[in-house]
Amino acid sequence: FNFDNSFARSLEGFFVSCQAEPASAPKLLQFNHALAKELGLDPVALDSKAGLEIFSGNVTPEGSEPLAQGYAGHQFGGFAPQLGDGRALLLGEVIDTLKQRRDIQLKGSGRTPFSRGGDGKAALGPVLREYLIGESMHALGVPTTRALAAVTTGDAVYREIPLPGAVLTRVAASHIRIGTFEFGAARGDVDKVRKLADYAIARHYPETANSENQYLAFFEAVSDAQAALVARWMNIGFIHGVMNTDNMTISG
């Protein structure tokens, strides 16, 4: 990985640095060679025991600055001022072969300061479902998160019954959500919200920076991108089901 971690450099107050919890007996279930090449990574080097240690959370790769992002959210009609990554860690950002910045995140890697009462873990079934559906939607031309790897941890995850634990390595344009802005706004910190907006504009909507009111233009661009995304979902019969503001990225 050749990490360039702009979120960690630029947005203090929107994240907490932390480490993944170790997996006792990880096994690689699936590795996405095609996506690795898109990211400018070496698929042979990562489809290995060394890669497995990274994807399970047992080893922090060089240049990574693991962090859990903070965000708020309107959930089912009510506002929660602090949610955040309760079972995910952003390892860092890479620049892909098309010169686009991409997040690389572990999901299901254990507790973080935002976990509240949760265990921070993910079960195998949801990990495989996200891997398959994300890659299917990408193949259909719908903007989506991607999956670089899926591993089992060798540890049980306790839900209604014990289930096999797993970790997904997720790739996204970013993980900045509507709820990320709400997180700053709920604390009354206008300067931090403005700094977040400037960062998001530079990363995702640079064409709005020269507008008469760049923040209004940014808001309109995000609205258009999300409307277009929902239309594409409807076109293929995909139903999101939980469109709370903590689940909606501003990248569309």
C-alpha positions in Angstrom: 0.0 0.0 0.0 1.2 3.5 -0.8 -1.1 5.4 1.7 -1.8 9.1 1.5 -4.1 9.8 4.4 -5.7 13.2 3.7 -8.6 12.7 6.1 -6.3 12.0 9.0 -4.2 15.0 8.1 -7.0 17.5 7.5 -10.0 16.8 9.8 -9.0 16.5 13.4 -12.1 16.2 15.5 -14.0 14.0 13.1 -12.2 10.7 14.0 -10.5 8.8 16.8 -7.3 6.8 16.2 -7.5 3.2 17.2 -6.4 -0.3 16.3 -8.2 -3.5 15.1 -8.7 -6.4 17.5 -6.7 -9.5 16.5 -8.3 -12.5 14.8 -7.4 -15.9 16.3 -7.3 -18.0 13.2 -7.9 -16.0 10.0 -8.6 -17.6 6.7 -8.9 -15.8 3.3 -12.2 -16.5 1.7 -12.0 -14.2 -1.3 -9.5 -11.7 -2.7 -10.5 -9.3 -5.5 -7.5 -9.4 -7.9 -9.2 -7.1 -10.5 -9.9 -4.4 -7.9 -6.4 -4.7 -6.5 -5.0 -3.8 -9.9 -7.4 -0.9 -10.2 -6.0 0.4 -6.9 -2.5 0.1 -8.2 -1.7 -2.6 -5.7 0.2 -5.9 -6.2 -2.4 -8.7 -6.2 0.2 -11.4 -5.9 1.8 -9.8 -2.8 -1.6 -9.3 -1.1 -3.1 -12.7 -2.0 -0.8 -14.2 0.6 -0.3 -14.9 4.3 1.0 -11.4 4.7 -2.1 -10.0 3.0 -4.3 -12.2 5.2 -2.7 -10.7 8.3 -3.6 -7.2 7.0 -7.1 -8.0 6.0 -7.9 -9.7 9.3 -6.6 -6.7 11.3 -3.8 -8.6 12.8 -1.1 -6.4 11.2 -1.2 -2.7 10.5 0.4 -2.1 7.1 3.2 0.5 6.7 1.8 4.0 6.2 -1.6 3.2 7.6 -3.1 5.5 10.2 -6.1 3.4 11.5 -9.0 5.5 12.6 -12.7 5.4 13.4 -14.7 8.2 11.9 -17.3 10.1 13.9 -20.7 11.0 12.5 -24.2 11.7 13.7 -27.5 10.6 12.0 -31.2 11.0 11.6 -32.4 7.5 12.2 -36.1 6.6 11.6 -37.2 10.1 12.4 -35.0 10.8 15.4 -31.6 12.5 15.6 -28.6 10.8 17.2 -25.8 13.3 17.7 -23.1 10.7 18.0 -22.9 7.4 16.2 -19.6 6.8 14.3 -17.7 3.7 13.1 -18.6 1.2 15.8 -17.1 -1.8 13.9 -15.0 -0.3 11.2 -11.5 1.2 10.8 -10.3 3.3 8.0 -6.8 2.0 7.3 -6.0 4.9 4.9 -6.3 6.2 1.4 -4.6 5.3 -1.9 -4.5 6.9 -5.3 -5.7 4.4 -7.9 -4.6 4.0 -11.5 -7.1 6.6 -12.6 -5.7 9.1 -10.1 -8.8 8.9 -7.9 -8.5 8.9 -4.2 -10.0 5.7 -2.5 -10.6 4.7 1.1 -9.6 1.3 2.3 -11.5 0.3 5.4 -11.8 -2.9 7.5 -15.4 -3.7 8.6 -15.9 -6.1 11.5 -12.5 -5.5 13.0 -13.6 -5.0 16.6 -14.6 -2.4 19.0 -13.8 1.3 18.7 -14.6 4.3 20.9 -17.9 4.6 18.9 -19.0 1.0 19.5 -21.4 1.9 22.4 -22.7 -1.5 23.5 -21.7 -3.4 20.4 -18.9 -5.9 20.0 -17.5 -4.3 16.8 -17.6 -7.6 15.0 -19.3 -8.8 11.8 -20.8 -12.2 11.0 -19.8 -14.2 7.9 -23.2 -14.0 6.2 -23.5 -10.2 6.0 -19.8 -9.9 4.9 -20.4 -12.2 2.0 -23.7 -10.5 1.1 -22.0 -7.1 1.0 -19.2 -8.5 -1.1 -21.5 -10.1 -3.6 -24.0 -7.3 -3.9 -21.5 -4.6 -4.1 -19.5 -6.3 -6.9 -22.8 -7.1 -8.7 -23.9 -3.5 -8.6 -20.5 -2.3 -9.8 -20.8 -4.7 -12.7 -24.2 -3.2 -13.6 -22.7 0.3 -13.6 -24.1 1.5 -10.3 -21.8 3.6 -8.1 -21.1 1.5 -5.0 -18.6 0.5 -2.4 -16.3 -2.3 -3.5 -14.8 -5.3 -1.7 -11.1 -6.1 -1.8 -11.1 -9.1 0.5 -13.2 -11.2 2.8 -11.7 -13.3 5.6 -13.0 -15.4 8.4 -11.5 -14.7 11.8 -11.8 -18.1 13.5 -13.8 -16.4 16.3 -17.5 -16.6 17.1 -19.8 -13.6 16.9 -22.7 -13.8 19.3 -26.0 -12.7 17.9 -29.2 -14.7 18.5 -26.9 -17.7 18.1 -23.1 -18.0 17.7 -22.0 -17.2 14.2 -18.6 -17.4 12.4 -16.9 -14.0 12.5 -15.5 -12.3 9.4 -13.9 -9.1 8.2 -14.6 -7.3 5.0 -12.0 -5.0 3.4 -14.1 -2.3 1.8 -13.1 0.3 -0.8 -15.0 3.5 -1.3 -14.6 6.9 -2.9 -14.8 8.1 0.7 -16.8 7.5 3.8 -17.9 11.1 4.3 -21.6 11.0 5.1 -24.4 13.5 5.5 -24.1 12.5 9.1 -20.5 13.6 9.2 -21.7 17.2 8.6 -24.4 16.7 11.3 -21.7 15.5 13.7 -19.9 18.8 13.4 -23.1 20.9 13.4 -24.4 19.2 16.5 -21.4 20.5 18.4 -21.9 24.0 17.1 -18.5 24.1 15.5 -19.0 26.1 12.4 -15.3 26.3 11.6 -15.0 22.5 11.6 -18.1 22.1 9.4 -16.7 24.6 7.0 -13.3 22.8 7.0 -15.1 19.5 6.3 -17.1 21.1 3.4 -13.9 22.5 1.9 -12.3 19.1 2.1 -15.3 17.4 0.6 -15.5 19.9 -2.3 -11.8 19.5 -3.1 -12.0 15.7 -3.0 -15.4 15.1 -4.7 -16.8 18.2 -6.3 -13.9 20.5 -7.3 -16.0 22.0 -10.1 -18.1 23.8 -7.5 -15.2 25.6 -5.9 -15.4 28.5 -8.4 -19.1 29.0 -8.0 -20.5 32.3 -6.7 -21.5 30.4 -3.6 -19.4 27.2 -3.5 -21.3 25.7 -0.5 -24.7 26.1 -2.1 -23.2 24.6 -5.4 -21.8 21.7 -3.3 -25.2 21.1 -1.7 -26.9 21.0 -5.0 -24.2 18.7 -6.5 -24.6 16.2 -3.6 -28.4 16.3 -4.0 -28.1 15.6 -7.7 -25.7 12.8 -7.2 -27.8 11.1 -4.6 -31.0 11.5 -6.7 -29.2 9.9 -9.7 -28.0 7.1 -7.5 -31.5 6.3 -6.1 -32.8 6.3 -9.7 -30.2 3.8 -10.7 -31.2 1.6 -7.7 -34.8 1.7 -8.8 -33.7 0.8 -12.4 -32.2 -2.5 -11.2 -34.7 -3.2 -8.5 -32.4 -2.6 -5.5 -34.0 -1.5 -2.2 -31.7 0.2 0.3 -34.0 -0.1 3.3 -32.1 2.0 5.8 -31.7 5.5 4.2 -30.7 7.3 7.4 -28.3 10.2 7.1 -25.5 8.2 8.7 -25.7 5.7 5.8 -25.6 8.1 2.9 -22.3 9.2 1.6 -21.9 12.7 0.0 -20.0 11.2 -3.0 -23.1 9.6 -4.4 
